[in-house]
Amino acid sequence: MESEFGKSSAPATTTPTTPPRSGAAIEAFKSLRRHQFLLRLKSESWESQMYDVTNGDRAESALSALIDFIDGSKVDTARDAIADLICNLIHLARGRGLDHNLLVLQASRMAEEEAREDDNGPMDDVQERFREILPEDS
């Protein structure tokens, strides 16, 4: 990997396909994800990242947040995990005096627009990891 100081001697890191579900291993996984994100920011210009973001990248970001969220929860399905996280975000918005109905509508419109206009990128890989973390809903 090339940096502003020349070649790095550190080995390239890869993310495990299935995040761990316990203690120190979860913290190590989160740290690795953050480290990889920071390396990506350093290696690409911010402007090019803004225009090259795919829906798969967005889903990856959401999955990272969801992994952090389910670590402390008792959810066992994807549907429950996502609904519970959205519910908690609604509580956060209400506490700030924001209209959560308007925010949900705005987010839905934004997602539809991005789905129409942007490439899916690594969406299949993200969904595969998501299925490994939480089972399909029946």
Backbone bond lengths (Angstrom), bond angles and torsions (degrees), N, CA, C in turn:
res aa  C-N    CA-C-N  psi(-1)  N-CA   C-N-CA  omega(-1)  CA-C   N-CA-C  phi
1 M - - - 1.448 - - 1.520 109.10 -
2 E 1.294 117.34 134.55 1.456 123.37 -177.80 1.532 108.30 -94.29
3 S 1.310 116.09 136.01 1.459 120.26 175.33 1.514 108.33 -126.13
4 E 1.329 116.10 -179.23 1.453 119.28 178.91 1.521 111.76 -66.21
5 F 1.336 117.24 -14.28 1.455 122.09 179.90 1.529 111.97 -104.43
6 G 1.328 117.70 11.54 1.461 120.86 -179.10 1.511 111.33 104.36
7 K 1.323 115.65 -164.16 1.465 120.38 -177.40 1.512 110.99 -69.22
8 S 1.320 115.29 141.25 1.451 121.26 177.17 1.512 109.23 -90.88
9 S 1.315 115.98 140.56 1.452 119.60 177.38 1.510 111.66 -89.95
10 A 1.328 117.08 -6.73 1.458 120.31 -179.92 1.523 109.82 -71.78
11 P 1.328 117.26 138.95 1.458 119.50 179.12 1.520 110.53 -68.95
12 A 1.321 115.26 150.04 1.461 119.76 177.14 1.518 108.39 -64.77
13 T 1.332 115.48 141.46 1.463 118.64 179.11 1.510 109.06 -102.64
14 T 1.287 115.25 147.73 1.452 120.96 174.84 1.511 108.00 -122.91
15 T 1.306 115.71 148.68 1.444 120.98 179.86 1.514 109.13 -88.60
16 P 1.326 117.80 132.34 1.459 118.88 175.08 1.519 109.42 -58.91
17 T 1.320 117.58 146.61 1.460 119.61 -178.04 1.512 111.91 -70.19
18 T 1.312 118.03 -32.45 1.453 121.14 179.30 1.515 109.50 -115.56
19 P 1.339 117.71 116.89 1.451 119.02 178.60 1.523 110.24 -65.28
20 P 1.326 117.55 144.88 1.453 120.84 177.27 1.516 110.41 -69.46
21 R 1.321 117.94 161.67 1.455 121.68 -177.86 1.524 112.64 -116.96
22 S 1.356 118.65 19.28 1.457 117.82 -178.63 1.519 112.51 -142.94
23 G 1.314 115.28 143.30 1.448 128.34 170.07 1.513 119.77 25.71
24 A 1.331 115.57 -117.88 1.466 122.53 -174.23 1.521 111.59 -61.65
25 A 1.324 117.54 -33.14 1.463 120.28 -179.68 1.526 110.27 -64.64
26 I 1.315 117.84 -37.66 1.472 121.57 178.16 1.523 109.38 -65.43
27 E 1.332 116.85 -44.58 1.456 120.21 179.93 1.528 111.01 -62.63
28 A 1.334 117.18 -39.37 1.460 120.60 177.92 1.518 110.64 -64.99
29 F 1.336 117.11 -39.73 1.462 121.81 178.40 1.526 110.04 -63.00
30 K 1.326 117.32 -46.35 1.467 121.35 179.73 1.528 110.66 -62.10
31 S 1.330 115.91 -42.49 1.458 120.09 179.65 1.525 110.95 -62.47
32 L 1.324 116.84 -41.77 1.457 121.17 178.20 1.516 110.50 -62.44
33 R 1.336 118.18 -43.58 1.466 121.94 179.37 1.527 110.83 -61.24
34 R 1.332 116.91 -44.91 1.467 120.43 179.55 1.532 110.90 -64.28
35 H 1.330 115.75 -41.32 1.459 120.88 179.09 1.531 110.30 -61.23
36 Q 1.332 117.20 -44.73 1.461 120.71 179.48 1.523 110.78 -63.94
37 F 1.325 117.58 -38.93 1.453 121.36 178.47 1.527 110.34 -62.94
38 L 1.335 117.00 -44.82 1.461 120.21 179.55 1.523 111.58 -65.03
39 L 1.324 117.39 -38.54 1.459 120.10 176.09 1.525 111.00 -61.91
40 R 1.316 116.14 -39.97 1.460 120.21 178.84 1.530 110.59 -64.03
41 L 1.339 116.21 -41.94 1.462 119.39 178.22 1.518 111.32 -61.36
42 K 1.327 116.29 -40.09 1.459 119.84 -179.75 1.517 111.83 -70.01
43 S 1.330 117.26 -32.83 1.458 120.09 -173.42 1.524 113.44 -83.67
44 E 1.312 117.89 -18.00 1.460 121.44 -179.19 1.523 109.25 -124.79
45 S 1.307 115.39 150.69 1.456 117.49 176.08 1.519 109.02 -72.16
46 W 1.307 116.18 147.71 1.462 121.07 -179.89 1.530 110.57 -59.47
47 E 1.315 116.81 -39.77 1.462 120.14 -178.58 1.526 111.33 -61.69
48 S 1.337 117.59 -44.80 1.464 119.30 -179.28 1.514 110.75 -67.25
49 Q 1.332 117.73 -32.88 1.463 119.82 177.86 1.521 110.98 -66.19
50 M 1.315 117.21 -38.29 1.457 120.10 -178.80 1.522 111.04 -61.13
51 Y 1.316 117.23 -36.33 1.445 120.24 -175.70 1.524 113.18 -91.94
52 D 1.335 117.77 -15.74 1.452 120.93 -177.67 1.523 113.33 -103.51
53 V 1.303 118.45 7.27 1.457 121.59 -179.39 1.522 109.01 -69.93
54 T 1.333 115.30 131.37 1.458 120.32 179.24 1.523 109.69 -104.54
55 N 1.325 115.73 169.16 1.456 119.71 175.66 1.526 110.41 -65.42
56 G 1.316 117.09 -30.07 1.459 120.39 174.74 1.522 111.38 -64.59
57 D 1.357 116.65 -38.89 1.467 120.61 175.73 1.527 110.48 -62.94
58 R 1.314 115.88 -41.47 1.470 119.93 178.65 1.524 110.38 -64.55
59 A 1.323 116.47 -42.27 1.464 120.55 178.56 1.527 110.36 -64.71
60 E 1.331 116.80 -37.05 1.473 120.94 177.58 1.525 110.47 -62.47
61 S 1.321 116.78 -41.54 1.457 121.25 177.57 1.526 110.38 -62.93
62 A 1.321 116.27 -43.65 1.464 120.88 178.56 1.529 110.81 -64.43
63 L 1.337 116.87 -39.80 1.456 120.43 179.48 1.524 110.54 -64.02
64 S 1.323 117.72 -39.19 1.466 120.62 177.10 1.526 110.89 -60.93
65 A 1.322 116.33 -44.37 1.467 120.34 177.65 1.526 110.42 -64.08
66 L 1.318 116.61 -40.46 1.463 120.82 -179.36 1.524 110.99 -66.50
67 I 1.333 117.41 -37.94 1.466 120.68 177.50 1.525 109.87 -61.48
68 D 1.330 116.47 -44.65 1.466 119.96 176.84 1.523 110.51 -60.48
69 F 1.318 116.67 -40.83 1.460 121.63 -177.79 1.528 111.44 -67.93
70 I 1.315 118.44 -47.98 1.474 120.08 -174.42 1.521 112.18 -72.19
71 D 1.324 116.63 -17.03 1.461 120.34 177.76 1.530 110.61 -54.89
72 G 1.319 117.77 -38.83 1.463 120.91 -177.36 1.516 113.79 -104.80
73 S 1.308 117.62 10.62 1.466 119.79 -177.19 1.524 110.50 -112.89
74 K 1.312 114.85 175.81 1.463 120.29 179.69 1.526 111.41 -113.04
75 V 1.315 117.39 22.28 1.458 120.19 179.67 1.516 109.70 -72.79
76 D 1.329 115.20 149.27 1.463 117.95 179.98 1.518 113.38 -133.00
77 T 1.330 116.90 7.80 1.462 120.16 174.44 1.523 109.17 -135.11
78 A 1.308 115.36 156.98 1.463 120.84 179.17 1.523 110.70 -61.04
79 R 1.319 116.34 -44.23 1.471 120.85 -178.92 1.532 110.90 -58.83
80 D 1.334 116.76 -47.09 1.460 120.43 -179.76 1.518 111.84 -65.31
81 A 1.327 117.36 -40.45 1.463 121.07 -178.57 1.528 110.75 -63.28
82 I 1.330 116.29 -47.69 1.468 119.92 -178.56 1.528 110.56 -66.51
83 A 1.339 117.24 -44.89 1.468 120.40 179.98 1.520 111.28 -61.86
84 D 1.328 117.51 -41.51 1.459 121.27 -179.29 1.525 111.20 -66.93
85 L 1.334 117.43 -40.13 1.460 120.33 177.79 1.532 110.73 -65.81
86 I 1.329 117.26 -42.98 1.473 120.34 176.70 1.523 110.18 -61.15
87 C 1.322 116.99 -42.04 1.469 121.39 177.68 1.526 110.70 -58.06
88 N 1.317 116.52 -45.22 1.462 120.01 179.39 1.526 111.85 -64.98
89 L 1.335 116.68 -36.42 1.463 120.07 176.00 1.526 110.85 -65.56
90 I 1.326 117.09 -35.46 1.467 120.67 176.25 1.530 110.09 -63.42
91 H 1.340 117.57 -42.93 1.468 120.15 176.08 1.528 110.55 -59.77
92 L 1.322 116.46 -41.98 1.462 121.08 179.12 1.529 110.52 -61.90
93 A 1.332 116.91 -44.35 1.467 121.40 179.93 1.526 111.00 -64.29
94 R 1.339 116.57 -45.60 1.472 120.11 178.85 1.518 111.37 -59.09
95 G 1.322 116.26 -41.35 1.462 120.35 179.29 1.517 112.32 -61.73
96 R 1.304 116.73 -24.08 1.468 122.59 178.92 1.522 111.14 -93.94
97 G 1.334 116.98 -2.87 1.457 120.38 -179.32 1.519 113.59 81.74
98 L 1.330 117.36 17.50 1.467 121.45 -179.78 1.522 110.13 -89.87
99 D 1.308 116.10 146.66 1.463 122.01 178.26 1.525 108.56 -79.04
100 H 1.338 116.11 103.93 1.461 119.41 -175.56 1.528 112.68 -66.92
101 N 1.331 117.90 -29.95 1.466 119.57 177.38 1.527 110.90 -64.38
102 L 1.320 115.57 -41.36 1.461 120.65 177.82 1.530 110.30 -65.74
103 L 1.331 117.28 -39.96 1.464 120.82 178.99 1.531 111.76 -64.18
104 V 1.329 116.75 -41.44 1.473 120.29 178.82 1.528 109.89 -64.65
105 L 1.311 117.31 -42.13 1.460 121.07 177.71 1.529 110.68 -63.74
106 Q 1.315 117.52 -44.71 1.462 122.15 178.74 1.530 110.52 -61.44
107 A 1.322 117.68 -44.53 1.466 121.48 179.65 1.529 111.16 -64.14
108 S 1.319 116.68 -40.21 1.464 120.99 179.54 1.523 110.94 -64.10
109 R 1.312 116.37 -43.68 1.471 120.46 177.70 1.530 111.32 -63.93
110 M 1.322 116.10 -41.60 1.453 120.49 179.53 1.535 110.25 -63.02
111 A 1.326 117.19 -42.94 1.466 121.05 179.88 1.529 110.80 -63.80
112 E 1.312 117.25 -40.62 1.470 120.76 178.37 1.528 110.93 -63.71
113 E 1.324 116.18 -43.01 1.466 120.63 179.40 1.529 110.57 -63.75
114 E 1.322 117.11 -44.93 1.465 120.66 179.19 1.524 111.25 -64.79
115 A 1.321 117.14 -37.08 1.469 120.71 178.38 1.525 110.91 -63.92
116 R 1.322 116.82 -36.75 1.471 120.78 179.09 1.523 112.14 -73.54
117 E 1.336 116.98 -38.15 1.456 120.46 -167.95 1.526 115.28 -98.49
118 D 1.321 118.57 -25.08 1.457 120.32 -170.60 1.524 112.17 -111.38
119 D 1.312 115.02 155.17 1.456 123.24 177.35 1.531 109.81 -69.09
120 N 1.325 116.64 149.04 1.462 120.19 178.15 1.521 112.89 -76.54
121 G 1.315 118.13 -21.27 1.466 120.46 178.09 1.519 111.98 56.07
122 P 1.340 117.31 -134.50 1.466 120.96 -174.68 1.534 114.16 -83.64
123 M 1.320 117.41 33.26 1.466 121.15 -175.30 1.528 112.50 -56.43
124 D 1.338 118.19 -41.65 1.465 120.44 -178.25 1.529 110.83 -61.61
125 D 1.335 117.06 -41.41 1.465 120.76 178.80 1.527 111.06 -64.63
126 V 1.318 116.44 -41.80 1.468 120.86 179.69 1.522 109.69 -63.29
127 Q 1.333 116.46 -44.82 1.466 119.84 -179.12 1.522 111.58 -65.68
128 E 1.322 116.85 -34.92 1.464 119.86 177.68 1.529 110.50 -63.56
129 R 1.346 116.53 -44.41 1.463 119.85 177.31 1.521 111.26 -64.02
130 F 1.331 116.62 -38.66 1.461 121.01 179.03 1.527 110.17 -61.61
131 R 1.321 116.92 -42.72 1.469 120.57 178.58 1.525 111.95 -65.27
132 E 1.321 117.31 -30.01 1.460 120.47 177.46 1.523 111.26 -71.64
133 I 1.326 116.60 -31.27 1.469 121.51 -178.94 1.522 110.80 -79.08
134 L 1.319 116.22 -48.14 1.474 121.62 -179.76 1.528 108.98 -131.26
135 P 1.314 116.69 138.35 1.464 120.58 -178.28 1.525 112.90 -70.19
136 E 1.299 114.25 164.91 1.462 120.20 174.17 1.516 109.14 -64.81
137 D 1.308 116.46 150.33 1.457 120.52 174.98 1.508 109.13 -84.22
138 S 1.321 115.39 146.77 1.472 118.46 178.96 1.499 111.87 -91.30
